[in-house]
Amino acid sequence: MCQGVGSALINFALNWMKATGISIAMVETGGDPGHAPARCTYEKLGFGLFPVARYFKKL
């Protein structure tokens, strides 16, 4: 279950953004188990997952 201060802070920010005319919000987090609480919170607040391919190469 997701609940807490994080949700309240995100909702505050989203409401402020909407009031200023911003129409899209983006958040980003990791896909590993340690970031599951963040993903749960974002999904609970209505964020949808946007598939993306991001490539890195160590030089």
C-alpha positions in Angstrom: 0.0 0.0 0.0 1.3 3.5 -0.9 0.7 6.4 1.4 2.5 9.2 3.1 4.4 12.4 2.8 5.6 11.7 -0.7 2.1 11.6 -2.1 1.2 14.8 -0.3 4.3 16.6 -1.7 3.7 15.3 -5.2 0.1 16.4 -5.1 1.1 19.8 -3.8 3.6 20.2 -6.7 1.1 18.9 -9.3 -1.6 21.3 -8.1 0.8 24.2 -8.2 2.0 23.2 -11.7 -1.6 23.0 -13.0 -2.5 26.4 -11.5 0.4 28.0 -13.3 -0.7 26.5 -16.6 1.7 23.5 -16.9 -0.1 20.7 -18.7 2.3 17.8 -18.5 4.3 16.5 -15.5 7.1 13.9 -15.8 8.8 11.9 -13.1 11.6 9.3 -13.5 12.8 6.5 -11.3 14.6 3.2 -11.5 13.1 -0.1 -12.4 14.8 -2.1 -9.7 13.1 -3.4 -6.6 14.5 -0.6 -4.4 12.5 2.0 -6.4 9.2 0.0 -6.2 7.7 2.4 -3.5 8.3 5.4 -5.8 6.8 3.6 -8.8 3.8 2.6 -6.6 3.3 6.2 -5.5 3.5 7.6 -9.1 1.1 5.0 -10.4 -1.3 5.7 -7.5 -1.3 9.4 -8.4 -2.2 8.7 -12.1 1.2 8.7 -13.8 1.4 6.3 -16.7 4.5 4.4 -17.7 6.1 5.6 -20.9 8.3 3.0 -22.5 11.7 4.4 -23.5 15.0 2.9 -24.7 18.0 4.6 -23.1 21.4 3.3 -24.1 24.7 3.8 -22.3 28.2 2.8 -23.1 31.1 2.9 -20.7 34.2 4.4 -22.4 
